Amino acid sequence: MAVADAEVAVLIVGGGPVGLTARALLERWGVRTLLVEKHGELSPFPRARLVNVRSMEIYRGLGLTGGITAAAFAPEYGRVRFRDTMRDPDFATAAMVGVDAPVPESPVIGALTSQDRLEPTLLAAAGGRMRFGAELVDLIEGEVAGEGAGEGGEGGSVVAVLLDRRSGEESRVRARYVLAADGANSTVRQRLDIGTTGPGAMAAFTTVVFDADLGPWCAQRPAGVYFTTHGLFAPLYPEGGWAWFVPTPDDPAHTDWSGLVSHALGPGADVRVDVVRVQHWTMNAFVAERFRHGRALLAGDAAHAIPITGGLGMNTGIADVHNLCWKLAGVLHGWAGPGLLDTYGTERLPVAHRTLGQAVANTQLMLDVRNRRREQLRSGAAAPSDQLELPWSEQYFAQLGLVLGVAYDSDAVLTDGSAPPEPPSTDTGTGTGIGTETGTDYVPTARPGHRMPHLWLTQSRSTLDAFGEWFTLLTPDPAHWEQQKATAPWPLRVEALPAEHLGLCELGPRGALLIRPDGHVGARWRDRPPGGSALRHALASLTGVTAAARGGRGRG
């Protein structure tokens, strides 16, 4: 086994929102981490700009929503507007559902905020070690007696070779697991020779960050995104700043970016444009063939690169680590078997494929709007101010159904005789997109595998507030289930479920829902289960340990 300079339970590679979220989640579980980021600082570019309602639910659990919202735009910016140029009136507009206003399906509202405003909040959310300017250049997998490197049981490890980009010196860190959140060009994925499926590199784009006074055209009609025939414009911060997204020109090094932005704003704009920075990037579209190789696990863009249309990429990565981190903690703390980590790919791979399909469909819908508008103007059938009906429902790109309607079907979910989780429809040809099995709508359900619906336990406390670094048992009969809790070594809390919610949850007066730490229903007993050890057996099955749950060390 290679000699290491330091040891850690989990090495996180990549200091973007996904890696930083994983660091905060694992710290809550008491897992020792080291995060390494090859760049010398957090990203100065805005990049991802939408924190959707599901991600905000996750951040609510971490106590971060206040800080995120404080740096974000007001809800009325949760809207997209379509214009011929920035100076023209809207010819179409649509709300970002769950961002423009609260929705009854969640206790939180999504946020429109730039990635460079989100990342400092996430960095401050945990105190674990972090090394900037440290690039992972190699992984050395090892074995110990009686254990294969791919099993992930007690005692095994992997050694990461890190290059200090300032000094040029190399160091080695031994980790029980490596969580790779190092982007679409992931070094970890390449080192492990994990292939990808999907279109791959779709197009080269440039983001121009600039300052200009666009208030006369936008102040009374705020939006998070303005789609025009000359590119996409987006306000960056509540106090000012803009970004322009456009296909990269043939000779970007000699491009007059200020002149191009001024031209794109429309004829006669007469606005001073001060370019702050320019970034060239590639729009990728792929999903990794697998999310786990031995002790290395992929998350975020390393696992799936999602086109930007609809703001799904970063949010899918945040949901990845929310699914993964409790499983890593269980294995490391001893109350889960190493096979539980296999359910990460089983559960999240289908979500990645569906999300990629939705994002590609979103892009096609946007092109359809542009092409229909061009034809409308070319034929003289409409004035610039005439409205164009958008080719999708009010559920902006069907996102609410996609992000809240995710259902898992794996060994970490026990069915209860009801229908198993059904994958959402993949028919996006009509523009209705991917949601639950009912189409674009999100229909709350407490069936095993689904996200536990938001229901008010008290006037200000949601069911989602009952979940954290533990399993949660929701039941109208807490006294009965507390007796079973005493025999379980897993971190577990019992919560009273108000009687008015029994119908939606399909529970009788002695029934119960076992909720996983990621908020998904792991098991359901419609009424009092047979035998006094039902809860223990369910937890053992969900976490991949023996019925006796040997060696478990529960907390909570």
C-alpha positions in Angstrom: 0.0 0.0 0.0 1.3 3.5 -0.9 2.7 5.6 1.9 0.5 8.7 2.6 1.3 12.0 4.2 -2.2 12.4 5.8 -5.3 10.3 6.3 -9.0 11.3 6.1 -12.3 9.5 6.0 -13.6 11.2 2.8 -11.6 13.2 0.3 -13.8 15.6 -1.6 -12.3 16.6 -5.0 -13.8 19.9 -6.3 -14.7 23.1 -4.5 -17.9 24.1 -6.5 -21.4 24.0 -5.0 -21.7 20.2 -5.1 -18.4 19.6 -3.3 -19.0 22.3 -0.8 -22.5 21.0 -0.1 -21.1 17.5 0.4 -18.5 18.9 2.9 -21.3 20.6 4.9 -23.5 17.4 4.9 -20.7 15.1 5.9 -19.6 17.4 8.7 -23.1 17.3 10.1 -22.7 13.5 10.2 -19.4 13.8 12.1 -17.3 12.5 9.1 -13.8 13.9 8.8 -13.2 15.3 5.3 -10.6 17.1 3.3 -11.8 19.1 0.3 -9.2 19.9 -2.4 -9.7 22.4 -5.2 -7.2 22.9 -8.0 -8.0 26.6 -8.5 -6.5 29.1 -6.0 -9.9 30.5 -4.9 -13.6 30.1 -5.3 -14.9 30.8 -8.8 -15.2 34.5 -9.6 -17.7 33.7 -12.4 -21.5 33.7 -11.9 -22.0 30.3 -13.7 -25.1 28.5 -12.3 -27.8 31.0 -11.2 -30.8 29.0 -10.0 -31.2 27.2 -6.7 -34.4 25.4 -7.1 -37.0 24.5 -4.5 -35.6 21.1 -3.8 -32.1 22.4 -3.3 -33.4 25.0 -0.9 -35.2 22.3 1.1 -31.8 20.6 1.5 -30.2 23.9 2.5 -33.1 24.6 4.9 -31.9 21.4 6.7 -28.4 22.8 6.9 -29.7 26.2 8.2 -28.5 28.1 5.1 -31.6 29.5 3.5 -31.4 32.8 5.2 -27.8 33.5 4.0 -28.6 32.3 0.5 -31.8 34.4 0.2 -30.0 37.5 1.6 -27.7 37.5 -1.5 -30.4 36.6 -4.0 -32.8 38.5 -6.1 -36.4 39.2 -5.0 -39.0 36.5 -6.1 -40.4 38.7 -8.9 -37.1 38.0 -10.8 -38.1 34.4 -11.0 -39.4 34.8 -14.5 -38.1 34.4 -18.1 -38.9 37.0 -20.8 -38.6 36.7 -24.5 -37.8 39.7 -26.6 -36.5 40.5 -30.1 -33.9 42.8 -28.5 -33.4 44.0 -25.0 -35.0 47.3 -26.0 -38.2 45.7 -27.3 -41.3 44.6 -25.3 -41.8 41.0 -24.3 -43.4 38.8 -26.9 -43.7 36.0 -24.4 -43.0 35.4 -20.7 -43.2 32.5 -18.2 -42.8 32.1 -14.5 -40.2 29.9 -12.8 -42.6 27.9 -10.7 -41.3 27.6 -7.1 -39.0 30.6 -7.6 -41.3 33.4 -8.5 -43.7 32.7 -5.5 -44.2 30.1 -2.8 -45.8 26.8 -3.7 -48.0 24.8 -1.4 -45.9 21.7 -2.0 -42.8 23.0 -0.1 -42.1 25.1 2.9 -39.4 27.0 1.0 -39.1 29.0 -2.2 -36.3 28.7 -4.8 -33.7 31.4 -5.1 -32.2 33.2 -8.1 -28.6 33.9 -7.1 -25.3 33.6 -8.9 -22.9 30.8 -8.1 -20.2 33.2 -6.9 -22.6 34.5 -4.3 -23.7 30.9 -3.3 -20.3 29.4 -2.8 -19.0 31.7 0.0 -22.2 30.8 2.0 -21.5 27.1 1.5 -17.8 27.4 2.3 -18.7 29.1 5.7 -21.2 26.3 6.5 -18.6 23.9 7.6 -15.2 24.0 9.3 -13.6 21.0 7.6 -10.2 21.3 6.1 -9.9 22.7 2.6 -6.9 23.1 0.3 -7.0 25.5 -2.6 -4.5 25.2 -5.4 -4.3 21.4 -4.8 -4.9 19.3 -7.9 -5.6 15.6 -7.8 -3.3 14.0 -10.4 -3.6 10.3 -9.6 -5.5 7.7 -7.6 -3.8 4.6 -6.2 -6.3 1.9 -5.2 -5.3 -0.7 -2.6 -6.4 -3.8 -0.9 -6.1 -5.2 2.6 -6.1 -8.8 3.6 -9.4 -10.5 2.8 -10.9 -7.4 1.1 -11.2 -6.3 -2.5 -10.7 -2.6 -3.3 -14.3 -2.4 -4.6 -16.0 -3.7 -1.5 -15.7 -0.6 0.7 -15.7 -2.4 4.0 -13.7 -1.8 7.1 -10.0 -1.0 6.7 -9.7 -0.4 2.9 -8.6 2.9 1.4 -7.4 4.7 -1.6 -4.4 7.1 -1.9 -4.8 10.3 -3.8 -1.7 12.1 -5.3 -2.1 15.8 -5.0 0.0 18.5 -6.8 0.4 21.9 -5.2 0.0 24.2 -8.1 2.0 27.0 -6.5 5.1 25.0 -5.3 5.0 22.1 -7.6 5.3 19.7 -4.7 3.4 16.4 -4.5 1.7 15.0 -1.5 -0.4 11.9 -0.8 -3.6 11.6 1.1 -5.1 8.2 2.2 -8.9 8.3 2.3 -11.5 5.7 3.0 -13.6 7.1 0.1 -13.1 9.7 -2.6 -16.1 11.9 -3.6 -15.4 13.3 -7.0 -17.2 16.6 -7.7 -14.5 17.9 -10.0 -16.6 18.9 -13.0 -17.4 17.7 -16.5 -13.7 17.2 -17.3 -13.3 15.2 -14.1 -9.8 13.9 -13.5 -11.1 11.2 -11.2 -13.5 9.9 -13.8 -10.8 9.8 -16.4 -8.3 8.1 -14.1 -10.9 5.4 -13.3 -11.6 5.0 -17.1 -15.3 5.6 -16.6 -17.0 6.2 -19.9 -20.0 8.5 -20.7 -23.1 8.2 -22.8 -24.9 11.1 -24.5 -24.2 13.8 -27.1 -21.0 15.0 -25.4 -19.7 18.4 -26.3 -22.6 20.2 -27.9 -21.3 23.8 -28.5 -18.7 26.4 -27.5 -20.1 29.3 -25.5 -18.8 32.5 -24.1 -20.1 34.4 -21.0 -19.4 38.1 -21.0 -19.8 39.8 -17.6 -20.4 43.5 -18.0 -21.7 46.6 -16.3 -24.3 48.7 -18.0 -27.4 50.6 -17.1 -30.3 48.5 -18.5 -32.8 49.8 -16.0 -34.9 51.7 -18.5 -35.8 48.4 -20.3 -35.8 46.0 -17.4 -36.6 47.8 -14.1 -40.4 47.6 -14.6 -40.2 44.1 -16.1 -37.8 42.2 -14.0 -36.6 38.7 -14.9 -33.8 36.3 -14.2 -33.3 35.6 -17.9 -34.0 37.6 -21.0 -33.9 35.5 -24.2 -33.3 37.6 -27.3 -32.3 37.0 -30.9 -28.8 38.2 -30.1 -28.2 35.9 -27.1 -29.2 35.5 -23.5 -29.0 38.3 -21.0 -29.2 37.8 -17.3 -28.9 40.2 -14.3 -26.2 39.0 -11.9 -26.7 40.7 -8.6 -29.4 42.7 -7.0 -27.0 45.7 -6.9 -26.1 45.5 -10.5 -24.0 43.6 -13.1 -25.0 41.6 -16.2 -24.0 38.5 -18.1 -24.4 37.9 -21.8 -24.3 34.3 -23.0 -23.5 33.7 -26.7 -21.9 31.2 -29.0 -18.1 31.7 -29.1 -17.0 33.5 -32.2 -14.3 32.2 -34.5 -11.6 34.4 -33.2 -12.4 35.1 -29.5 -8.9 36.4 -28.7 -9.3 39.4 -31.0 -13.0 40.1 -30.5 -14.3 43.5 -29.4 -16.5 42.2 -26.7 -17.8 45.7 -25.6 -18.8 46.4 -29.2 -20.5 43.0 -29.6 -22.5 43.4 -26.4 -23.6 46.9 -27.5 -24.7 45.6 -30.8 -26.6 42.7 -29.2 -28.5 45.1 -27.0 -30.3 46.4 -30.1 -30.0 49.3 -32.6 -29.9 52.7 -31.0 -29.3 51.4 -27.6 -26.7 54.1 -26.8 -25.6 52.4 -23.6 -22.1 52.3 -22.2 -20.9 48.8 -21.8 -17.9 48.0 -19.5 -16.7 44.4 -19.9 -15.5 43.0 -16.5 -14.4 39.5 -17.6 -14.9 37.0 -20.3 -15.1 33.2 -19.9 -15.2 30.6 -22.7 -16.7 27.2 -22.0 -18.2 24.1 -23.6 -21.8 23.0 -23.2 -21.6 19.3 -22.5 -24.4 16.7 -22.4 -23.6 13.3 -21.0 -24.1 10.9 -18.1 -21.3 8.7 -16.7 -21.7 5.0 -17.3 -21.5 4.4 -13.6 -21.3 6.6 -10.5 -19.1 4.3 -8.4 -15.8 2.6 -8.9 -14.4 0.9 -5.8 -14.0 3.6 -3.2 -14.5 6.5 -5.6 -17.9 8.0 -6.2 -18.9 10.6 -8.8 -21.3 13.5 -8.2 -22.4 16.6 -10.0 -20.9 17.4 -13.4 -18.4 14.7 -12.9 -21.3 12.2 -13.0 -23.6 14.1 -15.5 -23.1 17.2 -17.5 -26.5 18.9 -18.1 -27.2 21.8 -20.6 -28.0 25.0 -18.8 -31.5 25.5 -20.2 -33.8 25.2 -17.2 -31.1 25.5 -14.5 -31.1 21.7 -13.7 -27.4 20.9 -13.6 -26.1 22.2 -10.3 -29.4 21.3 -8.6 -29.1 17.7 -9.7 -25.6 17.5 -8.3 -26.8 18.9 -4.9 -29.4 16.2 -4.8 -26.7 13.6 -5.7 -24.7 14.4 -2.6 -27.8 14.6 -0.4 -28.5 11.0 -1.5 -24.9 9.9 -1.0 -23.6 11.5 2.2 -25.9 9.7 4.6 -24.9 6.4 3.0 -21.2 7.2 3.4 -21.8 8.2 7.0 -23.6 5.0 7.7 -20.8 2.9 6.3 -18.1 4.9 8.1 -19.9 4.9 11.4 -20.7 1.2 11.2 -24.5 1.1 11.1 -24.7 0.4 7.4 -23.1 -2.2 5.2 -20.8 -1.2 2.3 -23.4 -2.5 -0.2 -25.5 0.5 0.7 -23.2 2.6 -1.4 -24.3 0.6 -4.5 -27.8 2.1 -4.2 -26.3 5.5 -4.9 -25.8 4.7 -8.5 -29.0 2.6 -8.7 -31.1 5.6 -7.5 -29.3 8.6 -9.1 -28.3 7.2 -12.5 -32.0 7.1 -13.8 -32.5 10.6 -12.4 -29.5 11.9 -14.3 -30.7 10.4 -17.6 -34.2 11.8 -17.2 -32.8 15.2 -16.2 -30.5 15.2 -19.3 -33.5 14.3 -21.5 -35.4 17.2 -19.9 -32.6 19.7 -20.5 -32.2 18.7 -24.1 -36.0 19.0 -24.5 -35.8 22.5 -22.9 -33.2 23.5 -25.4 -35.4 22.3 -28.3 -38.3 24.3 -26.9 -36.2 27.4 -26.7 -35.1 27.0 -30.3 -38.8 26.4 -31.2 -39.8 29.8 -29.6 -37.0 31.6 -31.5 -37.8 30.0 -34.8 -41.5 30.6 -34.5 -40.9 34.2 -33.7 -38.6 34.7 -36.7 -41.2 33.2 -38.9 -43.8 35.4 -37.4 -41.8 38.5 -38.1 -40.6 37.4 -41.5 -44.2 36.8 -42.7 -45.3 40.2 -41.3 -48.1 38.4 -39.4 -47.3 40.2 -36.1 -46.0 43.4 -34.7 -43.1 43.3 -32.4 -45.4 43.7 -29.4 -47.7 40.8 -30.3 -47.6 37.9 -27.9 -46.5 34.4 -28.9 -47.9 31.4 -27.1 -45.1 29.3 -25.4 -44.9 25.6 -26.3 -45.0 24.4 -22.6 -47.2 24.4 -19.6 -47.1 26.9 -16.8 -44.9 24.5 -14.9 -41.7 26.1 -16.2 -40.1 23.2 -18.2 -42.0 20.8 -15.9 -39.3 21.4 -13.3 -41.5 21.2 -10.2 -42.6 17.7 -11.1 -39.1 16.7 -12.0 -37.4 17.8 -8.9 -40.0 17.0 -6.3 -41.4 13.9 -8.0 -38.2 11.9 -8.0 -38.8 8.3 -6.8 -36.2 5.7 -6.0 -36.4 1.9 -6.5 -33.5 0.1 -4.9 -32.4 -2.1 -2.0 -32.7 1.0 0.2 -36.4 1.2 -0.3 -38.9 -1.4 1.0 -42.3 -1.7 -0.8 -45.4 -2.1 1.3 -47.7 -3.7 -1.2 -48.5 -0.5 -3.0 -47.3 0.2 -6.5 -43.5 0.6 -6.6 -42.0 3.9 -7.7 -42.7 4.5 -11.3 -40.2 6.3 -13.5 -41.7 9.5 -14.9 -42.7 9.6 -18.6 -39.8 10.3 -21.0 -42.1 11.6 -23.8 -41.0 15.2 -24.2 -42.1 15.6 -27.7 -45.2 17.7 -26.8 -43.2 20.0 -24.5 -45.0 18.7 -21.4 -41.7 17.4 -20.1 -40.9 15.0 -17.3 -42.7 15.1 -14.0 -44.4 12.4 -12.0 -46.4 9.7 -13.7 -49.2 12.3 -14.2 -47.1 14.5 -16.5 -46.0 17.9 -15.6 -47.8 18.1 -12.3 -46.2 17.1 -9.0 -48.6 14.9 -7.0 -47.6 14.5 -3.4 -47.5 10.9 -2.2 -46.0 9.0 0.7 -45.4 5.8 -1.3 -42.0 4.2 -0.5 -39.2 5.6 -2.7 -40.8 9.1 -3.0 -39.7 12.3 -1.3 -41.8 12.6 1.8 -44.4 15.3 1.1 -44.3 18.6 2.9 -47.0 18.6 5.5 -47.3 21.0 8.5 -46.6 19.2 11.8 -47.2 22.5 13.6 -48.0 26.0 12.4 -44.4 26.6 11.5 -42.8 23.2 11.4 -42.8 21.0 8.3 -42.4 17.3 8.0 -39.2 18.2 6.1 -37.9 19.9 9.3 -38.1 16.6 11.1 -35.4 15.0 8.9 -31.7 15.3 9.4 -28.7 13.1 10.5 -31.1 10.3 11.5 -33.9 8.2 10.3 -37.4 9.5 11.2 -40.4 7.5 12.0 -43.6 9.5 11.4 -46.6 7.9 13.1 -49.9 8.9 14.8 -49.0 6.4 17.6 -45.5 7.4 18.8 -45.8 5.5 22.1 -46.0 2.1 20.4 -43.1 2.8 18.1 -40.9 4.3 20.8 -40.7 0.7 22.3 -39.3 -0.6 19.0 -36.9 2.3 18.7 -35.2 1.2 21.9 -33.9 -1.9 20.3 -32.5 -0.3 17.2 -28.8 0.8 17.0 -29.4 3.2 14.1 -29.8 7.0 14.5 -33.6 7.2 14.8 -36.2 9.7 16.0 -39.9 9.2 16.4 -42.2 12.1 15.4 -46.0 12.4 15.9 -47.9 12.7 12.6 -51.2 14.7 13.0 -54.3 12.7 12.2 -55.3 15.1 9.4 -52.5 13.8 7.3 -53.3 10.1 7.5 -55.4 10.1 4.4 -52.7 11.5 2.1 -50.1 9.2 3.7 -52.5 6.2 3.4 -52.0 5.3 7.0 -54.3 3.9 9.7 -54.2 5.0 13.3 -51.3 2.7 14.2 -49.4 3.0 11.0 -46.0 4.6 10.3 -43.6 6.0 7.7 -39.9 5.3 8.0 -38.1 8.3 6.4 -34.5 8.1 5.3 -32.1 10.9 6.2 -32.4 12.3 2.6 -36.2 12.7 3.1 -37.3 9.8 0.9 -39.8 7.3 2.3 -37.9 4.1 3.0 -40.7 1.9 4.3 -44.4 2.2 5.2 -46.7 0.3 7.5 -50.2 1.2 6.7 -51.2 0.0 10.2 -49.5 -1.7 13.1 -46.9 -4.1 11.7 -46.7 -7.7 12.6 -44.2 -8.5 15.3 -42.2 -6.3 17.6 -39.0 -6.3 15.5 -40.5 -4.9 12.3 -38.7 -1.6 12.6 -35.3 -3.2 13.4 -35.6 -5.6 10.4 -36.6 -2.7 8.1 -33.6 -0.6 9.1 -31.3 -3.6 8.7 -32.6 -4.3 5.3 -32.5 -0.6 4.2 -28.9 -0.1 5.4 -27.6 -3.4 4.1 -26.5 -5.0 7.4 -27.4 -8.3 8.9 -30.6 -8.7 10.9 -28.6 -8.6 14.1 -27.1 -5.3 13.0 -23.8 -6.2 14.4 -21.4 -3.4 15.2 -23.9 -0.6 14.7 -23.2 2.7 16.6 -26.3 4.8 16.3 -26.5 8.5 17.2 -29.4 10.8 17.6 
